[in-house]
Amino acid sequence: MTGKKQKVINSRRNFLRGSVIAGAGTVVASGLPAAAVASTTTDLEEKPVEEGYHLTKHILDYYKSAAG
């Protein structure tokens, strides 16, 4: 019975070892696309963020329709 029990223990160890390796691979793979996206977004020229009220075309259209 010890031989059968030893096979079960080894089987469980192999399963757990494989699960850990697969989990680690998943974590590494999930981090790669984010790194690729982050590097491409920093290359783009960013516009300065304008704050406050801006008189745009759709606001002017609204003012014209509300006044008339």
C-alpha positions in Angstrom: 0.0 0.0 0.0 2.9 2.3 0.5 3.9 2.2 -3.2 0.4 3.2 -4.2 0.3 6.0 -1.7 3.6 7.2 -2.9 2.4 7.3 -6.5 -0.7 9.4 -5.4 1.6 11.8 -3.5 3.9 12.2 -6.5 0.9 12.6 -8.7 -0.4 15.4 -6.5 3.0 17.1 -6.4 3.3 17.0 -10.1 -0.1 18.5 -10.5 0.5 21.3 -8.1 3.9 22.0 -9.6 2.3 22.2 -13.1 -0.4 24.5 -11.7 2.1 26.8 -10.2 4.1 27.0 -13.4 1.0 27.6 -15.5 -0.2 30.3 -13.1 3.2 32.1 -13.2 3.1 32.0 -17.0 -0.4 33.5 -17.0 0.7 36.3 -14.7 3.7 37.1 -16.9 1.7 36.9 -20.1 -1.0 39.2 -18.7 1.6 41.8 -17.9 3.1 41.9 -21.4 0.2 43.6 -23.3 -0.1 46.3 -20.7 3.6 47.0 -21.0 3.4 47.2 -24.8 0.4 49.6 -24.6 2.1 51.8 -22.0 5.2 52.2 -24.2 3.2 53.1 -27.3 1.0 55.7 -25.5 4.0 57.6 -24.1 5.4 58.0 -27.7 2.3 60.0 -28.7 2.4 63.8 -28.5 0.1 64.8 -25.8 -2.0 68.0 -25.9 -1.9 70.2 -22.9 -5.2 69.9 -21.0 -7.2 73.0 -21.1 -9.3 73.7 -18.1 -12.4 75.9 -17.6 -15.1 77.1 -19.9 -14.6 76.8 -23.7 -16.9 78.4 -26.2 -17.2 75.6 -28.8 -19.4 75.3 -31.9 -22.0 73.2 -30.3 -22.3 75.7 -27.4 -22.7 78.5 -29.9 -25.4 76.6 -31.7 -27.3 76.1 -28.5 -27.1 79.8 -27.6 -28.4 80.7 -31.1 -31.3 78.2 -30.8 -32.1 79.4 -27.2 -32.1 83.1 -28.2 -34.4 82.6 -31.2 
